[in-house]
Amino acid sequence: MSKINGNYNFKIKTTLIKNNKQMKNIIVTLVLVTFLGFSAQAQTKKNKNLKYTTAVNGNCEQCKKRIEKAAFSVPGVKTANWDISSHQLTVILNEEKCSTADLNKAVAKVGHDTKEVKATKEDYDNLHSCCKYERE
């Protein structure tokens, strides 16, 4: 009878050791997956105060008002300043709410070409005569 109990106890111990190794493997796998998940999330974090500058065509104070108004119409734009002499639009925007592409599209929609997006002919033609610039 003791030999039967000994074999039975050996089988139980063997099974427990196998289950323990499997449990350790599962825990290690979960820790790795969690770590990789946090790493991936950190890489996609967006800037809440991105300073972005782009060239925008225009001529006058009226253009300045129109360009800045278009920039502010994009949700997430915090500041916008277009310099008449350098033709540079400088903005601070929240990338969690908008992208630089959104900004360029909004400015182009009011008739002003940006370095990245050209205004349609129709939008450009709607500009006041003093605001029309040489298009490339």
VOBA-1610 file (N, C-alpha, C; in pm, whole numbers, padded with zeros to 5 digits, always signed):
BEGIN
Met+00081-00118+00000Met+00000+00000+00000Met+00087+00127+00000Ser+00197+00125+00070Ser+00282+00244+00075Ser+00344+00274-00060Lys+00371+00171-00142Lys+00426+00194-00274Lys+00323+00267-00362Ile+00197+00231-00349Ile+00090+00298-00425Ile+00080+00444-00381Asn+00080+00468-00251Asn+00074+00606-00201Asn+00195+00686-00245Gly+00313+00624-00248Gly+00435+00691-00291Gly+00426+00734-00437Asn+00377+00644-00524Asn+00360+00679-00666Asn+00260+00791-00682Tyr+00153+00782-00606Tyr+00047+00883-00613Tyr+00102+01019-00571Asn+00179+01023-00460Asn+00239+01148-00412Asn+00338+01204-00514Phe+00414+01114-00579Phe+00510+01156-00681Phe+00438+01221-00799Lys+00325+01163-00841Lys+00248+01218-00953Lys+00192+01355-00917Ile+00146+01369-00795Ile+00091+01498-00752Ile+00201+01604-00752Lys+00320+01569-00698Lys+00431+01664-00694Lys+00474+01701-00836Thr+00482+01605-00926Thr+00521+01631-01064Thr+00421+01724-01131Thr+00294+01698-01111Thr+00189+01781-01168Thr+00197+01924-01113Leu+00220+01937-00983Leu+00231+02069-00923Leu+00351+02145-00977Ile+00463+02078-00998Ile+00582+02142-01052Ile+00556+02189-01195Lys+00492+02107-01277Lys+00459+02145-01414Lys+00366+02265-01415Asn+00263+02262-01329Asn+00168+02374-01321Asn+00238+02502-01275Asn+00334+02488-01183Asn+00408+02602-01133Asn+00492+02665-01245Lys+00558+02581-01327Lys+00636+02632-01441Lys+00545+02701-01542Gln+00430+02645-01567Gln+00335+02706-01661Gln+00288+02841-01607Met+00263+02847-01479Met+00218+02972-01417Met+00327+03079-01428Lys+00452+03039-01405Lys+00563+03135-01419Lys+00573+03185-01562Asn+00557+03097-01660Asn+00560+03137-01800Asn+00448+03235-01833Ile+00331+03209-01778Ile+00217+03299-01802Ile+00244+03436-01741Ile+00297+03438-01621Ile+00326+03565-01554Ile+00432+03643-01631Val+00538+03577-01674Val+00643+03644-01751Val+00585+03701-01880Thr+00501+03624-01947Thr+00438+03669-02071Thr+00350+03792-02046Leu+00271+03790-01940Leu+00186+03904-01908Leu+00268+04029-01877Val+00378+04013-01805Val+00463+04127-01773Val+00522+04185-01901Leu+00569+04100-01991Leu+00625+04148-02118Leu+00521+04220-02203Val+00403+04164-02213Val+00297+04226-02293Val+00260+04362-02234Thr+00250+04370-02103Thr+00217+04496-02037Thr+00326+04600-02063Phe+00451+04560-02049Phe+00563+04652-02072Phe+00564+04702-02216Leu+00545+04612-02311Leu+00543+04652-02452Leu+00426+04744-02482Gly+00313+04720-02419Gly+00195+04806-02437Gly+00222+04947-02390Phe+00286+04962-02274Phe+00319+05094-02223Phe+00424+05162-02310Ser+00517+05086-02362Ser+00619+05143-02450Ser+00556+05197-02577Ala+00464+05122-02636Ala+00398+05167-02758Ala+00314+05291-02732Gln+00249+05295-02616Gln+00166+05411-02583Gln+00253+05535-02566Ala+00368+05521-02507Ala+00456+05635-02486Ala+00506+05692-02617Gln+00524+05609-02717Gln+00573+05655-02845Gln+00469+05734-02923Thr+00342+05712-02897Thr+00237+05780-02972Thr+00182+05902-02897Lys+00243+05937-02787Lys+00196+06052-02711Lys+00214+06178-02795Lys+00111+06260-02799Lys+00112+06379-02884Lys+00142+06504-02802Asn+00202+06599-02869Asn+00244+06724-02806Asn+00125+06818-02788Lys+00105+06865-02666Lys-00006+06957-02639Lys+00029+07102-02671Asn+00158+07130-02692Asn+00203+07266-02723Asn+00305+07263-02836Leu+00265+07210-02950Leu+00354+07202-03064Leu+00368+07339-03129Lys+00491+07386-03142Lys+00516+07512-03214Lys+00542+07475-03359Tyr+00463+07532-03448Tyr+00469+07498-03590Tyr+00475+07626-03673Thr+00565+07629-03769Thr+00579+07745-03857Thr+00575+07698-04002Thr+00499+07769-04085Thr+00491+07736-04226Thr+00477+07864-04308Ala+00517+07856-04433Ala+00504+07970-04523Ala+00361+07976-04576Val+00304+08098-04575Val+00168+08121-04627Val+00172+08245-04715Asn+00122+08233-04837Asn+00121+08347-04929Asn+00011+08446-04894Gly+00044+08573-04904Gly-00049+08682-04877Gly+00024+08814-04892Asn-00051+08926-04881Asn+00010+09056-04908Asn-00008+09162-04800Cys-00122+09163-04735Cys-00158+09282-04659Cys-00216+09249-04521Glu-00259+09356-04453Glu-00320+09342-04321Glu-00450+09263-04328Gln-00523+09279-04437Gln-00648+09203-04456Gln-00617+09052-04466Cys-00510+09019-04536Cys-00466+08879-04547Cys-00430+08825-04408Lys-00358+08907-04332Lys-00317+08867-04197Lys-00438+08828-04113Lys-00539+08913-04113Lys-00660+08885-04035Lys-00727+08756-04082Arg-00737+08739-04213Arg-00804+08621-04270Arg-00727+08492-04237Ile-00595+08496-04251Ile-00510+08378-04225Ile-00516+08340-04078Glu-00503+08438-03991Glu-00507+08410-03846Glu-00645+08361-03803Lys-00751+08419-03861Lys-00887+08374-03829Lys-00906+08228-03873Ala-00854+08193-03990Ala-00864+08055-04038Ala-00789+07961-03945Ala-00671+08004-03899Ala-00592+07921-03808Ala-00668+07899-03677Phe-00724+08005-03621Phe-00798+07993-03495Phe-00928+07913-03509Ser-00975+07896-03632Ser-01098+07817-03652Ser-01073+07667-03634Val-00947+07628-03631Val-00912+07487-03613Val-00908+07457-03464Pro-00990+07362-03416Pro-00988+07327-03273Pro-00848+07279-03233Gly-00797+07333-03124Gly-00664+07293-03076Gly-00557+07397-03103Val-00587+07496-03188Val-00490+07604-03213Val-00499+07702-03098Lys-00386+07725-03032Lys-00382+07813-02915Lys-00338+07954-02949Thr-00238+07967-03036Thr-00193+08098-03082Thr-00168+08091-03232Ala-00181+08206-03298Ala-00154+08213-03442Ala-00107+08354-03474Asn+00004+08364-03547Asn+00057+08494-03587Asn+00118+08480-03726Trp+00065+08558-03820Trp+00120+08559-03956Trp+00196+08689-03975Asp+00323+08678-04013Asp+00409+08794-04034Asp+00401+08835-04181Ile+00359+08958-04207Ile+00338+09007-04344Ile+00468+09006-04424Ser+00576+09051-04364Ser+00701+09063-04441Ser+00768+08929-04470Ser+00764+08836-04377Ser+00831+08706-04399Ser+00736+08599-04454His+00606+08627-04449His+00502+08531-04492His+00503+08403-04410Gln+00548+08411-04286Gln+00553+08294-04198Gln+00436+08296-04099Leu+00365+08184-04096Leu+00258+08165-03998Leu+00316+08079-03887Thr+00312+08132-03766Thr+00361+08058-03650Thr+00242+08031-03558Val+00223+07905-03523Val+00112+07867-03436Val+00163+07776-03325Ile+00088+07773-03217Ile+00105+07671-03113Ile-00026+07595-03113Leu-00015+07461-03128Leu-00137+07381-03135Leu-00125+07255-03051Asn-00240+07201-03017Asn-00250+07077-02940Asn-00270+06962-03039Glu-00170+06877-03054Glu-00179+06766-03149Glu-00283+06661-03110Glu-00330+06666-02986Glu-00435+06573-02945Glu-00570+06615-03004Lys-00581+06742-03046Lys-00708+06794-03099Lys-00704+06822-03249Cys-00585+06845-03304Cys-00574+06875-03447Cys-00434+06839-03497Ser-00418+06849-03627Ser-00287+06821-03686Ser-00242+06943-03769Thr-00118+06941-03809Thr-00067+07048-03895Thr-00139+07045-04030Ala-00178+06926-04073Ala-00253+06914-04200Ala-00388+06985-04188Asp-00455+06973-04073Asp-00583+07042-04050Asp-00564+07193-04063Leu-00457+07242-04005Leu-00427+07385-04009Leu-00404+07431-04153Asn-00321+07359-04226Asn-00290+07396-04365Asn-00415+07393-04453Lys-00502+07297-04433Lys-00627+07289-04511Lys-00717+07408-04481Ala-00726+07447-04354Ala-00811+07560-04316Ala-00761+07690-04378Val-00631+07710-04379Val-00574+07832-04438Val-00595+07831-04589Ala-00574+07718-04653Ala-00594+07707-04798Ala-00741+07730-04834Lys-00831+07688-04747Lys-00975+07703-04773Lys-01017+07849-04782Val-00943+07939-04718Val-00977+08082-04726Val-00900+08152-04838Gly-00829+08075-04921Gly-00768+08131-05041Gly-00619+08151-05038His-00552+08111-04932His-00409+08135-04919His-00331+08004-04930Asp-00237+08001-05026Asp-00153+07883-05042Asp-00057+07872-04925Thr-00039+07750-04877Thr+00065+07724-04777Thr+00173+07641-04845Lys+00280+07621-04775Lys+00389+07540-04829Lys+00340+07398-04858Glu+00246+07348-04779Glu+00199+07210-04789Glu+00071+07193-04870Val-00017+07293-04867Val-00149+07280-04933Val-00177+07405-05017Lys-00216+07384-05141Lys-00252+07495-05231Lys-00403+07520-05222Ala-00440+07646-05224Ala-00582+07683-05226Ala-00639+07646-05363Thr-00768+07613-05366Thr-00831+07586-05495Thr-00840+07717-05573Lys-00857+07708-05703Lys-00870+07827-05788Lys-00991+07908-05742Glu-01098+07840-05711Glu-01221+07907-05667Glu-01197+07986-05538Asp-01129+07923-05439Asp-01102+07993-05313Asp-01008+08111-05334Tyr-00907+08093-05420Tyr-00814+08201-05450Tyr-00886+08317-05520Asp-00973+08284-05616Asp-01046+08387-05690Asp-01140+08468-05602Asn-01180+08414-05487Asn-01268+08486-05395Asn-01195+08592-05311Leu-01061+08593-05318Leu-00985+08694-05244Leu-01007+08833-05303His-00998+08935-05217His-01003+09075-05260His-00885+09099-05354Ser-00899+09193-05444Ser-00794+09217-05545Ser-00658+09251-05483Cys-00658+09323-05371Cys-00529+09358-05310Cys-00464+09238-05242Cys-00542+09134-05219Cys-00491+09015-05150Cys-00436+08909-05245Lys-00458+08928-05372Lys-00412+08828-05470Lys-00261+08838-05486Tyr-00196+08727-05473Tyr-00051+08717-05477Tyr-00013+08633-05600Glu+00114+08634-05635Glu+00161+08553-05747Glu+00166+08408-05702Arg+00091+08324-05775Arg+00088+08182-05740Arg+00196+08107-05814Glu+00251+08009-05749Glu+00356+07928-05811Glu+00296+07811-05886
//
